[in-house]
Amino acid sequence: MPLGLNRPQIVLLGVNHNTAPLEVRERLSLSESDTPALKLFAGLSSCTEVVFLSTCNRVEVLVSTNCMDEVKESIKELWMDKGKMDFKTL
């Protein structure tokens, strides 16, 4: 097998103070009390590792995966559900 053929890729999806208003960032952010939502992100079958970062200026999901397109769509869907917003708002 050629070197790097099945290497996981890193996917970073996020919003920040330049790309989304505070209201949107607040709706997408997670805290310790959001355990069910955190478990959904961590339970994505195509993810090997997940890091969720939420500050006052940004919300990001960093994922290690072998299925980049699938994981991007899954994260977008989870964020739309959690934030109760459509894709245009997101």
PDB file with one MODEL, atoms N, CA, C and O in Angstrom:
MODEL        1
ATOM      1  N   MET A   1       0.848  -1.180   0.000  1.00  0.00           N
ATOM      2  CA  MET A   1       0.000   0.000   0.000  1.00  0.00           C
ATOM      3  C   MET A   1       0.891   1.240   0.000  1.00  0.00           C
ATOM      4  O   MET A   1       1.800   1.335   0.825  1.00  0.00           O
ATOM      5  N   PRO A   2       0.655   2.198  -0.906  1.00  0.00           N
ATOM      6  CA  PRO A   2       1.448   3.420  -0.943  1.00  0.00           C
ATOM      7  C   PRO A   2       1.304   4.209   0.358  1.00  0.00           C
ATOM      8  O   PRO A   2       0.250   4.220   0.994  1.00  0.00           O
ATOM      9  N   LEU A   3       2.379   4.854   0.721  1.00  0.00           N
ATOM     10  CA  LEU A   3       2.400   5.649   1.940  1.00  0.00           C
ATOM     11  C   LEU A   3       1.333   6.738   1.900  1.00  0.00           C
ATOM     12  O   LEU A   3       1.233   7.478   0.921  1.00  0.00           O
ATOM     13  N   GLY A   4       0.538   6.834   2.960  1.00  0.00           N
ATOM     14  CA  GLY A   4      -0.449   7.900   3.085  1.00  0.00           C
ATOM     15  C   GLY A   4      -1.772   7.641   2.406  1.00  0.00           C
ATOM     16  O   GLY A   4      -2.641   8.513   2.414  1.00  0.00           O
ATOM     17  N   LEU A   5      -1.961   6.452   1.808  1.00  0.00           N
ATOM     18  CA  LEU A   5      -3.192   6.185   1.078  1.00  0.00           C
ATOM     19  C   LEU A   5      -4.422   6.237   1.976  1.00  0.00           C
ATOM     20  O   LEU A   5      -5.442   6.807   1.590  1.00  0.00           O
ATOM     21  N   ASN A   6      -4.342   5.658   3.156  1.00  0.00           N
ATOM     22  CA  ASN A   6      -5.481   5.654   4.070  1.00  0.00           C
ATOM     23  C   ASN A   6      -5.270   6.554   5.276  1.00  0.00           C
ATOM     24  O   ASN A   6      -5.841   6.310   6.339  1.00  0.00           O
ATOM     25  N   ARG A   7      -4.486   7.557   5.128  1.00  0.00           N
ATOM     26  CA  ARG A   7      -4.239   8.480   6.231  1.00  0.00           C
ATOM     27  C   ARG A   7      -5.485   9.301   6.520  1.00  0.00           C
ATOM     28  O   ARG A   7      -6.146   9.782   5.600  1.00  0.00           O
ATOM     29  N   PRO A   8      -5.804   9.460   7.802  1.00  0.00           N
ATOM     30  CA  PRO A   8      -6.929  10.333   8.143  1.00  0.00           C
ATOM     31  C   PRO A   8      -6.617  11.780   7.751  1.00  0.00           C
ATOM     32  O   PRO A   8      -5.462  12.207   7.758  1.00  0.00           O
ATOM     33  N   GLN A   9      -7.652  12.507   7.416  1.00  0.00           N
ATOM     34  CA  GLN A   9      -7.517  13.926   7.102  1.00  0.00           C
ATOM     35  C   GLN A   9      -8.100  14.729   8.253  1.00  0.00           C
ATOM     36  O   GLN A   9      -8.969  14.253   8.984  1.00  0.00           O
ATOM     37  N   ILE A  10      -7.615  15.939   8.402  1.00  0.00           N
ATOM     38  CA  ILE A  10      -8.122  16.842   9.427  1.00  0.00           C
ATOM     39  C   ILE A  10      -9.120  17.792   8.769  1.00  0.00           C
ATOM     40  O   ILE A  10      -8.822  18.416   7.751  1.00  0.00           O
ATOM     41  N   VAL A  11     -10.295  17.892   9.359  1.00  0.00           N
ATOM     42  CA  VAL A  11     -11.335  18.803   8.885  1.00  0.00           C
ATOM     43  C   VAL A  11     -11.585  19.826   9.981  1.00  0.00           C
ATOM     44  O   VAL A  11     -11.778  19.463  11.142  1.00  0.00           O
ATOM     45  N   LEU A  12     -11.584  21.096   9.618  1.00  0.00           N
ATOM     46  CA  LEU A  12     -11.898  22.167  10.563  1.00  0.00           C
ATOM     47  C   LEU A  12     -13.074  22.948  10.011  1.00  0.00           C
ATOM     48  O   LEU A  12     -12.989  23.545   8.938  1.00  0.00           O
ATOM     49  N   LEU A  13     -14.172  22.939  10.750  1.00  0.00           N
ATOM     50  CA  LEU A  13     -15.343  23.736  10.388  1.00  0.00           C
ATOM     51  C   LEU A  13     -15.616  24.682  11.537  1.00  0.00           C
ATOM     52  O   LEU A  13     -15.563  24.286  12.701  1.00  0.00           O
ATOM     53  N   GLY A  14     -15.907  25.926  11.216  1.00  0.00           N
ATOM     54  CA  GLY A  14     -16.175  26.849  12.298  1.00  0.00           C
ATOM     55  C   GLY A  14     -16.712  28.179  11.822  1.00  0.00           C
ATOM     56  O   GLY A  14     -16.757  28.483  10.630  1.00  0.00           O
ATOM     57  N   VAL A  15     -17.112  28.948  12.797  1.00  0.00           N
ATOM     58  CA  VAL A  15     -17.550  30.320  12.576  1.00  0.00           C
ATOM     59  C   VAL A  15     -16.801  31.192  13.575  1.00  0.00           C
ATOM     60  O   VAL A  15     -16.393  30.729  14.640  1.00  0.00           O
ATOM     61  N   ASN A  16     -16.626  32.462  13.216  1.00  0.00           N
ATOM     62  CA  ASN A  16     -15.967  33.386  14.132  1.00  0.00           C
ATOM     63  C   ASN A  16     -16.626  34.755  14.050  1.00  0.00           C
ATOM     64  O   ASN A  16     -17.622  34.934  13.349  1.00  0.00           O
ATOM     65  N   HIS A  17     -16.066  35.714  14.770  1.00  0.00           N
ATOM     66  CA  HIS A  17     -16.672  37.043  14.833  1.00  0.00           C
ATOM     67  C   HIS A  17     -16.681  37.758  13.483  1.00  0.00           C
ATOM     68  O   HIS A  17     -17.429  38.719  13.304  1.00  0.00           O
ATOM     69  N   ASN A  18     -15.871  37.310  12.538  1.00  0.00           N
ATOM     70  CA  ASN A  18     -15.869  37.904  11.201  1.00  0.00           C
ATOM     71  C   ASN A  18     -16.886  37.258  10.267  1.00  0.00           C
ATOM     72  O   ASN A  18     -17.318  37.878   9.295  1.00  0.00           O
ATOM     73  N   THR A  19     -17.270  36.014  10.557  1.00  0.00           N
ATOM     74  CA  THR A  19     -18.130  35.284   9.626  1.00  0.00           C
ATOM     75  C   THR A  19     -19.553  35.068  10.121  1.00  0.00           C
ATOM     76  O   THR A  19     -20.429  34.695   9.341  1.00  0.00           O
ATOM     77  N   ALA A  20     -19.793  35.301  11.420  1.00  0.00           N
ATOM     78  CA  ALA A  20     -21.136  35.054  11.963  1.00  0.00           C
ATOM     79  C   ALA A  20     -21.415  36.020  13.112  1.00  0.00           C
ATOM     80  O   ALA A  20     -20.528  36.309  13.914  1.00  0.00           O
ATOM     81  N   PRO A  21     -22.645  36.516  13.189  1.00  0.00           N
ATOM     82  CA  PRO A  21     -22.996  37.396  14.304  1.00  0.00           C
ATOM     83  C   PRO A  21     -23.017  36.629  15.631  1.00  0.00           C
ATOM     84  O   PRO A  21     -23.074  35.399  15.653  1.00  0.00           O
ATOM     85  N   LEU A  22     -22.972  37.369  16.716  1.00  0.00           N
ATOM     86  CA  LEU A  22     -22.941  36.782  18.054  1.00  0.00           C
ATOM     87  C   LEU A  22     -24.095  35.813  18.274  1.00  0.00           C
ATOM     88  O   LEU A  22     -23.898  34.750  18.861  1.00  0.00           O
ATOM     89  N   GLU A  23     -25.294  36.158  17.816  1.00  0.00           N
ATOM     90  CA  GLU A  23     -26.461  35.289  18.009  1.00  0.00           C
ATOM     91  C   GLU A  23     -26.224  33.894  17.422  1.00  0.00           C
ATOM     92  O   GLU A  23     -26.568  32.891  18.046  1.00  0.00           O
ATOM     93  N   VAL A  24     -25.648  33.833  16.243  1.00  0.00           N
ATOM     94  CA  VAL A  24     -25.377  32.539  15.601  1.00  0.00           C
ATOM     95  C   VAL A  24     -24.306  31.783  16.377  1.00  0.00           C
ATOM     96  O   VAL A  24     -24.454  30.586  16.622  1.00  0.00           O
ATOM     97  N   ARG A  25     -23.235  32.460  16.766  1.00  0.00           N
ATOM     98  CA  ARG A  25     -22.165  31.798  17.529  1.00  0.00           C
ATOM     99  C   ARG A  25     -22.694  31.248  18.849  1.00  0.00           C
ATOM    100  O   ARG A  25     -22.306  30.158  19.268  1.00  0.00           O
ATOM    101  N   GLU A  26     -23.570  31.993  19.500  1.00  0.00           N
ATOM    102  CA  GLU A  26     -24.150  31.521  20.767  1.00  0.00           C
ATOM    103  C   GLU A  26     -25.000  30.273  20.558  1.00  0.00           C
ATOM    104  O   GLU A  26     -24.979  29.364  21.388  1.00  0.00           O
ATOM    105  N   ARG A  27     -25.738  30.224  19.468  1.00  0.00           N
ATOM    106  CA  ARG A  27     -26.604  29.072  19.207  1.00  0.00           C
ATOM    107  C   ARG A  27     -25.807  27.822  18.841  1.00  0.00           C
ATOM    108  O   ARG A  27     -26.284  26.704  19.035  1.00  0.00           O
ATOM    109  N   LEU A  28     -24.600  28.006  18.313  1.00  0.00           N
ATOM    110  CA  LEU A  28     -23.768  26.871  17.920  1.00  0.00           C
ATOM    111  C   LEU A  28     -22.820  26.414  19.019  1.00  0.00           C
ATOM    112  O   LEU A  28     -22.301  25.299  18.964  1.00  0.00           O
ATOM    113  N   SER A  29     -22.592  27.252  20.004  1.00  0.00           N
ATOM    114  CA  SER A  29     -21.613  26.909  21.041  1.00  0.00           C
ATOM    115  C   SER A  29     -22.124  25.782  21.932  1.00  0.00           C
ATOM    116  O   SER A  29     -23.329  25.569  22.068  1.00  0.00           O
ATOM    117  N   LEU A  30     -21.184  25.071  22.531  1.00  0.00           N
ATOM    118  CA  LEU A  30     -21.500  23.982  23.450  1.00  0.00           C
ATOM    119  C   LEU A  30     -20.755  24.210  24.754  1.00  0.00           C
ATOM    120  O   LEU A  30     -19.673  24.797  24.771  1.00  0.00           O
ATOM    121  N   SER A  31     -21.337  23.744  25.831  1.00  0.00           N
ATOM    122  CA  SER A  31     -20.677  23.804  27.133  1.00  0.00           C
ATOM    123  C   SER A  31     -20.766  22.420  27.766  1.00  0.00           C
ATOM    124  O   SER A  31     -21.301  21.489  27.164  1.00  0.00           O
ATOM    125  N   GLU A  32     -20.240  22.289  28.979  1.00  0.00           N
ATOM    126  CA  GLU A  32     -20.286  20.989  29.663  1.00  0.00           C
ATOM    127  C   GLU A  32     -21.715  20.487  29.833  1.00  0.00           C
ATOM    128  O   GLU A  32     -21.953  19.280  29.841  1.00  0.00           O
ATOM    129  N   SER A  33     -22.655  21.401  29.968  1.00  0.00           N
ATOM    130  CA  SER A  33     -24.049  20.992  30.171  1.00  0.00           C
ATOM    131  C   SER A  33     -24.693  20.451  28.894  1.00  0.00           C
ATOM    132  O   SER A  33     -25.793  19.900  28.938  1.00  0.00           O
ATOM    133  N   ASP A  34     -24.018  20.606  27.769  1.00  0.00           N
ATOM    134  CA  ASP A  34     -24.533  20.119  26.486  1.00  0.00           C
ATOM    135  C   ASP A  34     -24.024  18.715  26.167  1.00  0.00           C
ATOM    136  O   ASP A  34     -23.689  18.420  25.020  1.00  0.00           O
ATOM    137  N   THR A  35     -23.966  17.856  27.174  1.00  0.00           N
ATOM    138  CA  THR A  35     -23.424  16.507  27.005  1.00  0.00           C
ATOM    139  C   THR A  35     -24.088  15.736  25.861  1.00  0.00           C
ATOM    140  O   THR A  35     -23.374  15.106  25.081  1.00  0.00           O
ATOM    141  N   PRO A  36     -25.416  15.754  25.722  1.00  0.00           N
ATOM    142  CA  PRO A  36     -26.017  15.002  24.601  1.00  0.00           C
ATOM    143  C   PRO A  36     -25.506  15.469  23.232  1.00  0.00           C
ATOM    144  O   PRO A  36     -25.226  14.647  22.359  1.00  0.00           O
ATOM    145  N   ALA A  37     -25.385  16.775  23.047  1.00  0.00           N
ATOM    146  CA  ALA A  37     -24.887  17.286  21.767  1.00  0.00           C
ATOM    147  C   ALA A  37     -23.424  16.907  21.560  1.00  0.00           C
ATOM    148  O   ALA A  37     -23.024  16.557  20.449  1.00  0.00           O
ATOM    149  N   LEU A  38     -22.628  16.974  22.621  1.00  0.00           N
ATOM    150  CA  LEU A  38     -21.221  16.583  22.518  1.00  0.00           C
ATOM    151  C   LEU A  38     -21.094  15.113  22.134  1.00  0.00           C
ATOM    152  O   LEU A  38     -20.228  14.743  21.342  1.00  0.00           O
ATOM    153  N   LYS A  39     -21.965  14.276  22.701  1.00  0.00           N
ATOM    154  CA  LYS A  39     -21.934  12.845  22.371  1.00  0.00           C
ATOM    155  C   LYS A  39     -22.301  12.613  20.908  1.00  0.00           C
ATOM    156  O   LYS A  39     -21.768  11.701  20.275  1.00  0.00           O
ATOM    157  N   LEU A  40     -23.204  13.425  20.366  1.00  0.00           N
ATOM    158  CA  LEU A  40     -23.558  13.295  18.952  1.00  0.00           C
ATOM    159  C   LEU A  40     -22.348  13.580  18.070  1.00  0.00           C
ATOM    160  O   LEU A  40     -22.076  12.840  17.124  1.00  0.00           O
ATOM    161  N   PHE A  41     -21.618  14.662  18.383  1.00  0.00           N
ATOM    162  CA  PHE A  41     -20.425  14.986  17.604  1.00  0.00           C
ATOM    163  C   PHE A  41     -19.385  13.879  17.737  1.00  0.00           C
ATOM    164  O   PHE A  41     -18.804  13.447  16.741  1.00  0.00           O
ATOM    165  N   ALA A  42     -19.151  13.422  18.955  1.00  0.00           N
ATOM    166  CA  ALA A  42     -18.145  12.382  19.200  1.00  0.00           C
ATOM    167  C   ALA A  42     -18.560  11.044  18.600  1.00  0.00           C
ATOM    168  O   ALA A  42     -17.706  10.207  18.306  1.00  0.00           O
ATOM    169  N   GLY A  43     -19.861  10.836  18.415  1.00  0.00           N
ATOM    170  CA  GLY A  43     -20.358   9.566  17.911  1.00  0.00           C
ATOM    171  C   GLY A  43     -20.447   9.461  16.404  1.00  0.00           C
ATOM    172  O   GLY A  43     -20.910   8.444  15.887  1.00  0.00           O
ATOM    173  N   LEU A  44     -20.017  10.480  15.687  1.00  0.00           N
ATOM    174  CA  LEU A  44     -20.051  10.399  14.230  1.00  0.00           C
ATOM    175  C   LEU A  44     -19.193   9.221  13.783  1.00  0.00           C
ATOM    176  O   LEU A  44     -18.004   9.158  14.095  1.00  0.00           O
ATOM    177  N   SER A  45     -19.790   8.303  13.063  1.00  0.00           N
ATOM    178  CA  SER A  45     -19.101   7.051  12.712  1.00  0.00           C
ATOM    179  C   SER A  45     -17.868   7.269  11.847  1.00  0.00           C
ATOM    180  O   SER A  45     -16.942   6.459  11.880  1.00  0.00           O
ATOM    181  N   SER A  46     -17.843   8.328  11.091  1.00  0.00           N
ATOM    182  CA  SER A  46     -16.709   8.558  10.198  1.00  0.00           C
ATOM    183  C   SER A  46     -15.580   9.343  10.864  1.00  0.00           C
ATOM    184  O   SER A  46     -14.586   9.667  10.213  1.00  0.00           O
ATOM    185  N   CYS A  47     -15.723   9.653  12.155  1.00  0.00           N
ATOM    186  CA  CYS A  47     -14.701  10.412  12.882  1.00  0.00           C
ATOM    187  C   CYS A  47     -13.870   9.486  13.755  1.00  0.00           C
ATOM    188  O   CYS A  47     -14.404   8.606  14.429  1.00  0.00           O
ATOM    189  N   THR A  48     -12.568   9.690  13.737  1.00  0.00           N
ATOM    190  CA  THR A  48     -11.714   8.951  14.660  1.00  0.00           C
ATOM    191  C   THR A  48     -11.397   9.788  15.892  1.00  0.00           C
ATOM    192  O   THR A  48     -11.166   9.241  16.970  1.00  0.00           O
ATOM    193  N   GLU A  49     -11.385  11.106  15.742  1.00  0.00           N
ATOM    194  CA  GLU A  49     -11.160  12.015  16.863  1.00  0.00           C
ATOM    195  C   GLU A  49     -11.928  13.301  16.603  1.00  0.00           C
ATOM    196  O   GLU A  49     -12.093  13.715  15.456  1.00  0.00           O
ATOM    197  N   VAL A  50     -12.400  13.936  17.685  1.00  0.00           N
ATOM    198  CA  VAL A  50     -13.147  15.185  17.571  1.00  0.00           C
ATOM    199  C   VAL A  50     -12.688  16.140  18.671  1.00  0.00           C
ATOM    200  O   VAL A  50     -12.560  15.753  19.832  1.00  0.00           O
ATOM    201  N   VAL A  51     -12.444  17.396  18.285  1.00  0.00           N
ATOM    202  CA  VAL A  51     -12.161  18.459  19.248  1.00  0.00           C
ATOM    203  C   VAL A  51     -13.180  19.550  18.989  1.00  0.00           C
ATOM    204  O   VAL A  51     -13.369  19.981  17.851  1.00  0.00           O
ATOM    205  N   PHE A  52     -13.834  19.995  20.046  1.00  0.00           N
ATOM    206  CA  PHE A  52     -14.818  21.068  19.929  1.00  0.00           C
ATOM    207  C   PHE A  52     -14.291  22.258  20.708  1.00  0.00           C
ATOM    208  O   PHE A  52     -13.987  22.133  21.894  1.00  0.00           O
ATOM    209  N   LEU A  53     -14.178  23.415  20.058  1.00  0.00           N
ATOM    210  CA  LEU A  53     -13.660  24.625  20.691  1.00  0.00           C
ATOM    211  C   LEU A  53     -14.719  25.711  20.619  1.00  0.00           C
ATOM    212  O   LEU A  53     -15.234  26.027  19.547  1.00  0.00           O
ATOM    213  N   SER A  54     -15.034  26.273  21.769  1.00  0.00           N
ATOM    214  CA  SER A  54     -16.053  27.313  21.827  1.00  0.00           C
ATOM    215  C   SER A  54     -15.551  28.444  22.719  1.00  0.00           C
ATOM    216  O   SER A  54     -15.324  28.250  23.913  1.00  0.00           O
ATOM    217  N   THR A  55     -15.382  29.625  22.130  1.00  0.00           N
ATOM    218  CA  THR A  55     -15.008  30.816  22.890  1.00  0.00           C
ATOM    219  C   THR A  55     -16.017  31.907  22.555  1.00  0.00           C
ATOM    220  O   THR A  55     -16.962  31.671  21.802  1.00  0.00           O
ATOM    221  N   CYS A  56     -15.822  33.090  23.107  1.00  0.00           N
ATOM    222  CA  CYS A  56     -16.760  34.177  22.806  1.00  0.00           C
ATOM    223  C   CYS A  56     -16.642  34.646  21.357  1.00  0.00           C
ATOM    224  O   CYS A  56     -17.584  35.229  20.821  1.00  0.00           O
ATOM    225  N   ASN A  57     -15.503  34.400  20.720  1.00  0.00           N
ATOM    226  CA  ASN A  57     -15.292  34.872  19.356  1.00  0.00           C
ATOM    227  C   ASN A  57     -15.386  33.806  18.277  1.00  0.00           C
ATOM    228  O   ASN A  57     -15.460  34.127  17.091  1.00  0.00           O
ATOM    229  N   ARG A  58     -15.385  32.537  18.678  1.00  0.00           N
ATOM    230  CA  ARG A  58     -15.412  31.494  17.652  1.00  0.00           C
ATOM    231  C   ARG A  58     -15.975  30.185  18.193  1.00  0.00           C
ATOM    232  O   ARG A  58     -15.956  29.917  19.395  1.00  0.00           O
ATOM    233  N   VAL A  59     -16.473  29.384  17.261  1.00  0.00           N
ATOM    234  CA  VAL A  59     -16.938  28.031  17.547  1.00  0.00           C
ATOM    235  C   VAL A  59     -16.366  27.166  16.429  1.00  0.00           C
ATOM    236  O   VAL A  59     -16.594  27.431  15.249  1.00  0.00           O
ATOM    237  N   GLU A  60     -15.618  26.128  16.811  1.00  0.00           N
ATOM    238  CA  GLU A  60     -14.968  25.286  15.813  1.00  0.00           C
ATOM    239  C   GLU A  60     -15.090  23.814  16.177  1.00  0.00           C
ATOM    240  O   GLU A  60     -15.122  23.442  17.350  1.00  0.00           O
ATOM    241  N   VAL A  61     -15.158  22.991  15.145  1.00  0.00           N
ATOM    242  CA  VAL A  61     -15.102  21.541  15.303  1.00  0.00           C
ATOM    243  C   VAL A  61     -13.922  21.071  14.462  1.00  0.00           C
ATOM    244  O   VAL A  61     -13.851  21.340  13.263  1.00  0.00           O
ATOM    245  N   LEU A  62     -13.007  20.373  15.100  1.00  0.00           N
ATOM    246  CA  LEU A  62     -11.828  19.823  14.443  1.00  0.00           C
ATOM    247  C   LEU A  62     -11.960  18.305  14.481  1.00  0.00           C
ATOM    248  O   LEU A  62     -12.121  17.719  15.551  1.00  0.00           O
ATOM    249  N   VAL A  63     -11.891  17.669  13.313  1.00  0.00           N
ATOM    250  CA  VAL A  63     -12.183  16.242  13.211  1.00  0.00           C
ATOM    251  C   VAL A  63     -11.085  15.527  12.428  1.00  0.00           C
ATOM    252  O   VAL A  63     -10.572  16.046  11.436  1.00  0.00           O
ATOM    253  N   SER A  64     -10.738  14.342  12.884  1.00  0.00           N
ATOM    254  CA  SER A  64      -9.863  13.447  12.138  1.00  0.00           C
ATOM    255  C   SER A  64     -10.766  12.395  11.486  1.00  0.00           C
ATOM    256  O   SER A  64     -11.557  11.742  12.166  1.00  0.00           O
ATOM    257  N   THR A  65     -10.641  12.236  10.160  1.00  0.00           N
ATOM    258  CA  THR A  65     -11.565  11.358   9.442  1.00  0.00           C
ATOM    259  C   THR A  65     -10.941  10.795   8.167  1.00  0.00           C
ATOM    260  O   THR A  65      -9.977  11.344   7.633  1.00  0.00           O
ATOM    261  N   ASN A  66     -11.505   9.703   7.698  1.00  0.00           N
ATOM    262  CA  ASN A  66     -11.163   9.157   6.385  1.00  0.00           C
ATOM    263  C   ASN A  66     -12.268   9.452   5.372  1.00  0.00           C
ATOM    264  O   ASN A  66     -12.151   9.091   4.202  1.00  0.00           O
ATOM    265  N   CYS A  67     -13.330  10.103   5.815  1.00  0.00           N
ATOM    266  CA  CYS A  67     -14.494  10.405   4.965  1.00  0.00           C
ATOM    267  C   CYS A  67     -14.820  11.890   5.073  1.00  0.00           C
ATOM    268  O   CYS A  67     -15.819  12.261   5.690  1.00  0.00           O
ATOM    269  N   MET A  68     -13.995  12.734   4.485  1.00  0.00           N
ATOM    270  CA  MET A  68     -14.115  14.174   4.664  1.00  0.00           C
ATOM    271  C   MET A  68     -15.487  14.725   4.281  1.00  0.00           C
ATOM    272  O   MET A  68     -16.092  15.455   5.065  1.00  0.00           O
ATOM    273  N   ASP A  69     -15.983  14.395   3.105  1.00  0.00           N
ATOM    274  CA  ASP A  69     -17.261  14.952   2.657  1.00  0.00           C
ATOM    275  C   ASP A  69     -18.409  14.529   3.567  1.00  0.00           C
ATOM    276  O   ASP A  69     -19.276  15.336   3.902  1.00  0.00           O
ATOM    277  N   GLU A  70     -18.409  13.264   3.962  1.00  0.00           N
ATOM    278  CA  GLU A  70     -19.457  12.754   4.849  1.00  0.00           C
ATOM    279  C   GLU A  70     -19.438  13.480   6.193  1.00  0.00           C
ATOM    280  O   GLU A  70     -20.486  13.848   6.725  1.00  0.00           O
ATOM    281  N   VAL A  71     -18.251  13.680   6.728  1.00  0.00           N
ATOM    282  CA  VAL A  71     -18.131  14.322   8.035  1.00  0.00           C
ATOM    283  C   VAL A  71     -18.545  15.791   7.970  1.00  0.00           C
ATOM    284  O   VAL A  71     -19.188  16.287   8.894  1.00  0.00           O
ATOM    285  N   LYS A  72     -18.189  16.488   6.902  1.00  0.00           N
ATOM    286  CA  LYS A  72     -18.602  17.892   6.753  1.00  0.00           C
ATOM    287  C   LYS A  72     -20.122  18.002   6.771  1.00  0.00           C
ATOM    288  O   LYS A  72     -20.679  18.848   7.471  1.00  0.00           O
ATOM    289  N   GLU A  73     -20.786  17.152   6.008  1.00  0.00           N
ATOM    290  CA  GLU A  73     -22.249  17.188   5.957  1.00  0.00           C
ATOM    291  C   GLU A  73     -22.863  16.831   7.304  1.00  0.00           C
ATOM    292  O   GLU A  73     -23.840  17.450   7.723  1.00  0.00           O
ATOM    293  N   SER A  74     -22.299  15.841   7.981  1.00  0.00           N
ATOM    294  CA  SER A  74     -22.823  15.439   9.296  1.00  0.00           C
ATOM    295  C   SER A  74     -22.703  16.573  10.303  1.00  0.00           C
ATOM    296  O   SER A  74     -23.635  16.828  11.066  1.00  0.00           O
ATOM    297  N   ILE A  75     -21.568  17.252  10.310  1.00  0.00           N
ATOM    298  CA  ILE A  75     -21.372  18.362  11.250  1.00  0.00           C
ATOM    299  C   ILE A  75     -22.336  19.499  10.930  1.00  0.00           C
ATOM    300  O   ILE A  75     -22.937  20.073  11.838  1.00  0.00           O
ATOM    301  N   LYS A  76     -22.487  19.827   9.660  1.00  0.00           N
ATOM    302  CA  LYS A  76     -23.436  20.886   9.277  1.00  0.00           C
ATOM    303  C   LYS A  76     -24.846  20.538   9.746  1.00  0.00           C
ATOM    304  O   LYS A  76     -25.551  21.393  10.282  1.00  0.00           O
ATOM    305  N   GLU A  77     -25.259  19.283   9.546  1.00  0.00           N
ATOM    306  CA  GLU A  77     -26.600  18.859   9.974  1.00  0.00           C
ATOM    307  C   GLU A  77     -26.751  18.943  11.490  1.00  0.00           C
ATOM    308  O   GLU A  77     -27.774  19.415  11.986  1.00  0.00           O
ATOM    309  N   LEU A  78     -25.738  18.490  12.230  1.00  0.00           N
ATOM    310  CA  LEU A  78     -25.798  18.577  13.696  1.00  0.00           C
ATOM    311  C   LEU A  78     -25.888  20.026  14.151  1.00  0.00           C
ATOM    312  O   LEU A  78     -26.661  20.348  15.053  1.00  0.00           O
ATOM    313  N   TRP A  79     -25.101  20.902  13.530  1.00  0.00           N
ATOM    314  CA  TRP A  79     -25.150  22.317  13.898  1.00  0.00           C
ATOM    315  C   TRP A  79     -26.505  22.933  13.562  1.00  0.00           C
ATOM    316  O   TRP A  79     -27.039  23.719  14.344  1.00  0.00           O
ATOM    317  N   MET A  80     -27.062  22.584  12.409  1.00  0.00           N
ATOM    318  CA  MET A  80     -28.373  23.129  12.050  1.00  0.00           C
ATOM    319  C   MET A  80     -29.431  22.667  13.040  1.00  0.00           C
ATOM    320  O   MET A  80     -30.294  23.451  13.434  1.00  0.00           O
ATOM    321  N   ASP A  81     -29.373  21.399  13.448  1.00  0.00           N
ATOM    322  CA  ASP A  81     -30.322  20.882  14.444  1.00  0.00           C
ATOM    323  C   ASP A  81     -30.130  21.561  15.791  1.00  0.00           C
ATOM    324  O   ASP A  81     -31.098  22.008  16.406  1.00  0.00           O
ATOM    325  N   LYS A  82     -28.887  21.642  16.252  1.00  0.00           N
ATOM    326  CA  LYS A  82     -28.611  22.221  17.560  1.00  0.00           C
ATOM    327  C   LYS A  82     -28.982  23.702  17.608  1.00  0.00           C
ATOM    328  O   LYS A  82     -29.597  24.170  18.566  1.00  0.00           O
ATOM    329  N   GLY A  83     -28.598  24.429  16.560  1.00  0.00           N
ATOM    330  CA  GLY A  83     -28.863  25.863  16.520  1.00  0.00           C
ATOM    331  C   GLY A  83     -30.254  26.219  16.039  1.00  0.00           C
ATOM    332  O   GLY A  83     -30.639  27.388  16.030  1.00  0.00           O
ATOM    333  N   LYS A  84     -31.016  25.193  15.634  1.00  0.00           N
ATOM    334  CA  LYS A  84     -32.366  25.402  15.101  1.00  0.00           C
ATOM    335  C   LYS A  84     -32.356  26.491  14.019  1.00  0.00           C
ATOM    336  O   LYS A  84     -33.096  27.472  14.081  1.00  0.00           O
ATOM    337  N   MET A  85     -31.493  26.273  13.038  1.00  0.00           N
ATOM    338  CA  MET A  85     -31.383  27.234  11.945  1.00  0.00           C
ATOM    339  C   MET A  85     -31.174  26.501  10.630  1.00  0.00           C
ATOM    340  O   MET A  85     -30.771  25.338  10.609  1.00  0.00           O
ATOM    341  N   ASP A  86     -31.453  27.193   9.541  1.00  0.00           N
ATOM    342  CA  ASP A  86     -31.262  26.588   8.230  1.00  0.00           C
ATOM    343  C   ASP A  86     -29.828  26.831   7.748  1.00  0.00           C
ATOM    344  O   ASP A  86     -29.057  27.552   8.381  1.00  0.00           O
ATOM    345  N   PHE A  87     -29.494  26.219   6.623  1.00  0.00           N
ATOM    346  CA  PHE A  87     -28.128  26.298   6.122  1.00  0.00           C
ATOM    347  C   PHE A  87     -27.730  27.725   5.765  1.00  0.00           C
ATOM    348  O   PHE A  87     -26.580  28.110   5.978  1.00  0.00           O
ATOM    349  N   LYS A  88     -28.649  28.514   5.231  1.00  0.00           N
ATOM    350  CA  LYS A  88     -28.326  29.897   4.867  1.00  0.00           C
ATOM    351  C   LYS A  88     -27.903  30.708   6.085  1.00  0.00           C
ATOM    352  O   LYS A  88     -26.968  31.505   6.014  1.00  0.00           O
ATOM    353  N   THR A  89     -28.598  30.502   7.209  1.00  0.00           N
ATOM    354  CA  THR A  89     -28.248  31.215   8.433  1.00  0.00           C
ATOM    355  C   THR A  89     -26.892  30.757   8.937  1.00  0.00           C
ATOM    356  O   THR A  89     -26.085  31.553   9.416  1.00  0.00           O
ATOM    357  N   LEU A  90     -26.660  29.455   8.817  1.00  0.00           N
ATOM    358  CA  LEU A  90     -25.398  28.883   9.279  1.00  0.00           C
ATOM    359  C   LEU A  90     -24.277  29.351   8.390  1.00  0.00           C
ATOM    360  O   LEU A  90     -23.122  28.982   8.607  1.00  0.00           O
TER     361      LEU A  90
ENDMDL
END
